Amino acid sequence: MSTWVGALARSGIVSGAVENAGVAIATFVVGESRVEELRAWLSSQAPDVVVREKRAAIEVCIWMANADRKLDPEEAYFLRTIISESGLDDDTVDELVQAVHDMPSLDGIEDRLTNVVLRELMLALAWDLATSDGSVDRLEEAFHIGLAKRLGIDSARATELRDAVTQRVSLAP
């Protein structure tokens, strides 16, 4: 699932095989028309809006990786990869890399991560991060439920997203 974050971080512009694989996974989770909707929306936004959305999306990933209070080296590497491929300016990249271990504030995340499709994709990615070590800690589950509420995603849709991630992961080679 990490590959589609790179694709989305580049405003949905697909430029290679890895990004194509990522878009395929994102399409599986939310549907092709919704991925296209996100691409169109991102391409029509002012640069500062795109930066705000990217940063907020990465901050969600940072929080989910740290939700169980144990940041595994693989999770830290994953986060640094997302950050380095985000296309954000050097100062923002530096701040986000620092935030991997010194978590950013999620105050107002619902005002910074505004696109409904991106919200759903980030909630799906958060679940993928939670399950990446083979088990889901109660703190990870609680964070995921709280994040869904903050982002205005009802519990039925959050369950659908979790199920789609679980199904997609079980289909992976």
SULLIN-V776866 format. One record per residue. N is the residue number from 1. RES is the residue in three letters. SS is DSSP state (H for helix, E for strand, - for the rest). OMEGA is omega in degrees with one decimal (NA if undefined). Layout:
{{N & RES & SS & OMEGA} {N & RES & SS & OMEGA}}
This chain:
{{1 & MET & - & -179.1} {2 & SER & H & -176.7} {3 & THR & H & -179.4} {4 & TRP & H & 174.7} {5 & VAL & H & 175.9} {6 & GLY & H & 179.1} {7 & ALA & H & -178.9} {8 & LEU & H & 179.6} {9 & ALA & H & 176.0} {10 & ARG & - & 178.0} {11 & SER & - & 175.0} {12 & GLY & - & 179.2} {13 & ILE & - & -178.0} {14 & VAL & - & -175.1} {15 & SER & - & -178.8} {16 & GLY & - & -175.0} {17 & ALA & H & -179.1} {18 & VAL & H & 178.9} {19 & GLU & H & 177.2} {20 & ASN & H & 177.8} {21 & ALA & H & 179.7} {22 & GLY & H & 178.3} {23 & VAL & H & 177.8} {24 & ALA & H & 179.1} {25 & ILE & H & 178.0} {26 & ALA & H & 178.0} {27 & THR & H & 177.7} {28 & PHE & H & -174.6} {29 & VAL & H & -175.2} {30 & VAL & H & 179.5} {31 & GLY & - & -176.2} {32 & GLU & H & -177.5} {33 & SER & H & -179.9} {34 & ARG & H & 175.2} {35 & VAL & H & 177.5} {36 & GLU & H & 176.8} {37 & GLU & H & 178.4} {38 & LEU & H & 177.8} {39 & ARG & H & -178.8} {40 & ALA & H & -179.9} {41 & TRP & H & -179.1} {42 & LEU & H & -177.4} {43 & SER & H & -179.9} {44 & SER & - & -176.0} {45 & GLN & - & 173.7} {46 & ALA & - & -178.4} {47 & PRO & H & -178.8} {48 & ASP & H & 177.1} {49 & VAL & H & 179.3} {50 & VAL & H & 178.5} {51 & VAL & H & 179.4} {52 & ARG & H & -178.5} {53 & GLU & H & 178.8} {54 & LYS & H & -178.4} {55 & ARG & H & 179.9} {56 & ALA & H & 179.1} {57 & ALA & H & 178.8} {58 & ILE & H & 177.8} {59 & GLU & H & 175.5} {60 & VAL & H & 178.6} {61 & CYS & H & 179.9} {62 & ILE & H & -179.5} {63 & TRP & H & -179.0} {64 & MET & H & 179.7} {65 & ALA & H & -178.6} {66 & ASN & H & -173.1} {67 & ALA & - & -179.7} {68 & ASP & - & 178.7} {69 & ARG & - & 177.7} {70 & LYS & - & 178.2} {71 & LEU & - & 178.8} {72 & ASP & - & 178.0} {73 & PRO & H & 179.0} {74 & GLU & H & 177.8} {75 & GLU & H & 178.7} {76 & ALA & H & 178.0} {77 & TYR & H & 178.2} {78 & PHE & H & -179.5} {79 & LEU & H & 179.1} {80 & ARG & H & 177.4} {81 & THR & H & 177.6} {82 & ILE & H & -177.4} {83 & ILE & H & -177.2} {84 & SER & H & -179.9} {85 & GLU & - & -173.9} {86 & SER & - & -176.5} {87 & GLY & - & 178.7} {88 & LEU & - & -179.4} {89 & ASP & - & -174.1} {90 & ASP & H & -179.6} {91 & ASP & H & 178.9} {92 & THR & H & 177.0} {93 & VAL & H & 179.0} {94 & ASP & H & 179.9} {95 & GLU & H & -179.1} {96 & LEU & H & 176.6} {97 & VAL & H & 176.8} {98 & GLN & H & -177.7} {99 & ALA & H & 177.6} {100 & VAL & - & -179.6} {101 & HIS & - & 179.9} {102 & ASP & - & -164.9} {103 & MET & - & 178.8} {104 & PRO & - & 176.5} {105 & SER & - & 173.7} {106 & LEU & - & 176.0} {107 & ASP & - & 177.6} {108 & GLY & - & -178.5} {109 & ILE & H & -179.9} {110 & GLU & H & 176.7} {111 & ASP & H & -178.5} {112 & ARG & H & 176.9} {113 & LEU & - & -165.6} {114 & THR & - & -176.8} {115 & ASN & - & -175.8} {116 & VAL & H & -179.2} {117 & VAL & H & 178.5} {118 & LEU & H & 176.1} {119 & ARG & H & -179.1} {120 & GLU & H & 178.5} {121 & LEU & H & -179.6} {122 & MET & H & 175.2} {123 & LEU & H & 176.8} {124 & ALA & H & 178.6} {125 & LEU & H & 178.2} {126 & ALA & H & 178.3} {127 & TRP & H & 177.7} {128 & ASP & H & 176.9} {129 & LEU & H & -179.0} {130 & ALA & H & -176.5} {131 & THR & H & -172.0} {132 & SER & - & -179.9} {133 & ASP & - & 175.9} {134 & GLY & - & 176.8} {135 & SER & - & 179.1} {136 & VAL & - & 177.7} {137 & ASP & - & 179.6} {138 & ARG & H & 177.3} {139 & LEU & H & 176.9} {140 & GLU & H & 179.3} {141 & GLU & H & 179.1} {142 & ALA & H & 178.6} {143 & PHE & H & -178.7} {144 & HIS & H & 178.4} {145 & ILE & H & 179.0} {146 & GLY & H & 178.7} {147 & LEU & H & 178.5} {148 & ALA & H & 179.3} {149 & LYS & H & -179.3} {150 & ARG & H & -177.5} {151 & LEU & - & 176.9} {152 & GLY & - & 178.6} {153 & ILE & - & -176.3} {154 & ASP & - & -172.6} {155 & SER & H & 178.2} {156 & ALA & H & 179.0} {157 & ARG & H & 177.5} {158 & ALA & H & 177.3} {159 & THR & H & 176.7} {160 & GLU & H & -179.6} {161 & LEU & H & 176.9} {162 & ARG & H & 179.8} {163 & ASP & H & 178.9} {164 & ALA & H & 177.8} {165 & VAL & H & -179.4} {166 & THR & H & 179.1} {167 & GLN & H & -178.6} {168 & ARG & H & 179.7} {169 & VAL & H & 179.8} {170 & SER & H & 178.1} {171 & LEU & H & -177.2} {172 & ALA & - & -179.5} {173 & PRO & - & NA}}
